[in-house]
């Protein structure tokens, strides 16, 4: 074990975590004696980096609304949702956090942990992202941390259905475009002729298309590094903030890119 409570507490923006020690023990990020191993430290570092990045947008939402709604989709064990609630929403005394996860056992454990932690405004929905729906038509923010392959695309459509003002995505294992590229020829096929290059090129193109798709729907998009590669190889963060309803220029660029590459991921055709 490499770290104790005194060390990891300093990772928190305030230096004074509210209910974080028992919470992180329950999430199995901390051991029973309050220590971190190397893998847990990397996981916690990623979550805290994302929390710090999202904090200004969340605090702005809390300032303009008496009951802002946030959703973490493809939540898994809901690490991100719990830490966001612990560090921001809990202190604010308002705002609801919804976790969307398809595995019933994980939802049940998260519900129990939220009750034990006194997180009354944290709720969970057991459903695939593509079929999930919140009681509120419009929500402030949708997050998806390491939603695998096309689950990130489902997160995008979920956000569009709920007219999310902010979207934060850290994609994982983008395989769909690589599959579509297999066997494709054309003038630029050398970019993906070898399987390892097809995988990496496909992942890159997937995220480029996602960014352009969000821009076409009126979002201002930033793509940046979440953490260093020593913490995770899946560290590309797509952060989108709605500025207008549509962007014809971005739509034209998206259509041109798809035509030139010759593949069309399901993201572009799914009904929102």
N, C-alpha and C positions, 0 to 999 in steps of 0.2 A: 504494500500500500504506500502511496506516495504523498498523501496530503491529509490534513486534519481539518476539523471545523474552523479553527482559527485562520487557516490558510485560505480555504475556499470561501469563507464569509467575505473576504476582501475582494472577491470577484464581483460581488453585487454592487450596482451603481451607488447605492447609499451606504454600503458597508455594514448595514444593519438589516439583514433579512428578517421578515416578519415571522412567518411560520415555516421557514424553509428547511430547517434541519429535520424535523419529523416528516415533512412532506417529501424531501429528497430521499430519506430512508425508505419511505413507503414506495417510492418509485424505483427503488433499488439503484439509485445513483450513488447514494452514500451507504456504507456498511452500518451495521448496528452501533459500532463505536465511533461513527462520524467520520470515517475515512473514505478517500477516493482512490480507486485504482486508475491506471493510465487510460483505459478505455472510457471509463465514466467521466474522467476529467475532460477528455476530448469532446464527449457528447455534451457535457454541461457548458463547455466553452462555446460550442456552436450555438446552443440555445440562448446563452447570455448575449452573444454578439448580435443575434437576431432581435432579441428584446431591446437592446440599446438602439439598434437601427430603427425599430418600429416605435419607440417611445414618443418621439415628437408627434407622429401622426395620431397615435392613440390619445395623447394628452390634448391635442387639438379637437379630437372627436368628443372627448369628455367635457371640454370647455363649451362646445356649441350645442350639446344635447343633454337633456336630463336623464335619458335612458338609452345610451348608445349600445348597439348590438355588434358583437364580434363573433366570427366563426373560424375555427381551426378544423380543416377538413382532411380526411385521411389521417386522423389524429393519432392512431396507434395507442400508445399508453398515455397520450396527452401531456407529454413533457412540456411542450411549448405553452399550451393553454393554462396549465397549472402555474407555471412560473410567471406568465403574464398576469394572471389573477393575483398571485401572491405579491408581486412587486409593484403593480400599477393599479389594477381595478380594486383590489382590496383596500388599498390606501385611499382611493378616490371615493369609496362608499357608494359608487353607482357604476352602471355598465354591466351588461350581461355577456357571458362567454359561453358559446355553444361548441361542443366537440362533436364532429361527425365521424363515425367509425363503423365499419361493416361487421366486425367481429364481436359477437355478443359477450364473450367472456371479458374482453378488454373494456367494453362499455360498462359492464356490471362492476368491474374493479374500479373504474374511474368514478362511477356514481358513488360507490362506497367511500372512496378516498375524499371526494368533494364533501360528502356529508361529515366525515370525521374531521376534516380541516375547517369546517364552518364556512365553506365557500357556497353560500346560499344562491348566488346569482350565476353559478356555473352549472350548465345543463348538458345532456348528451343525447344524441340521436343515433340509433342503430339502423343504418341504412347505407347502401352504396352512395357515393357522392353524386352520381348521375341521377339518382332518384330521391335524394334528400331534399327536404324543403323546410325552411324555418317559418314560424308563425308570422314573422315580420317580413313584409315584401322587400323593404330596403334595409340594408345593413351597412355599417361603417367600414368594416375591414374583413377580408378573407385571407387566411394564411394557409399554406400547405408546405410543410417541411418534409422533404424527401418522400413525397407521394410518387410511387413507382410508375414508370412508363406513362401510359395514357391517363393515369389517375390525376396527373397534373393538369391535363386538358379538361378532365371532368371538373376540377377545381375552378378553372377559368370559366366554364359555362355556368357553374354554380354561382360564381361571383356576378356574372352578367345577369342571370335570372333575378338575383336579389339586389341589383343596381348598386353594387359595392362601390364606395368612394375610393377605397384603397385595396390593392391586392399585392400580397407578398408571396412569392413562390421560390422554393429551393428544389428544383427538379432532381429526379433520380432515375437512373437506368432507362434512358430514352432509347427504346428499341424499335419503335414502329417504323420510323423513316428508314432505318438501316434495312429492315425487312423489305420495304418497298423498293429500295435502291438495288437490291440483289438481282442481277441479271439485266439491269438497265444499261443501255449504251448511250451514245450521244457524244457530242464534242468534248464534254468535260468529265467523261466517265472515269478517266484516270484518277480523279480525286477520290474515288471510292472503289477502285478495282480490287484492292486487297482487303480481306475481311476485317483486319484490325483497323485499317483506315476507313472502311465503310462504317464501322461501329462509331468511331470518333467523329467522322464527318457527319453522320446521321444525327448524332446527339447535338452537335453544334447547330446544324440546320434546323433541328426541331426547336431549339430555344430561340433562334433568329425568327422563325415563323411565329412562335408564340408572342414575341415582343411586337412584331408587326401587326399581328392579329389584334392585340390589345390597343395598339395605336390606332388602328382602323376603327375601333369602337370608342375612340375619344379619350383614351388614356395617355398621359405623359409617362414614358417608360424609361427607367434607368436599369442598366444591367451592370452588376458589380460583383466583386468577390465577397463572399460572406466571411470566411476565415481563411487562414493559410492552409496550404495543401497538407501540412503536417497534422491537421485536425480532421480533414475529410477531403477525399478526392471529388466529392459531389458538393462543390462549394460556390456554384453560380447562383446569384440572387437576382431575380427579376422583380422589380418593384414598380408598381403602376399606380398612378393617381389620376382620377377622372377629371378632365378639364372641359370636355365638350361631348356631344352625343356621337358624332362621327368625325372621321378624318379621311376624306376622299383621296388625298395624296398618299397616305399610308396604305390604303386599300389598293391603289394602283401599283405601288411598289410590291406589295404582297402578291398580287396576281402575277406580276412580271416574274418574280422570283420562282414561284411555283411552276410557271410555264417553262422557265429555263432549266430547272432541275428535272422536271418531268415526273414528280411524285406529288400526291395531294393527301396529306394526313387527314384523318377523320375529324380532327379539331375544326376544320374549315367547313364541314358539311353538317355537323351535329346541330340539332335544333336546340336553341337556348330556351 
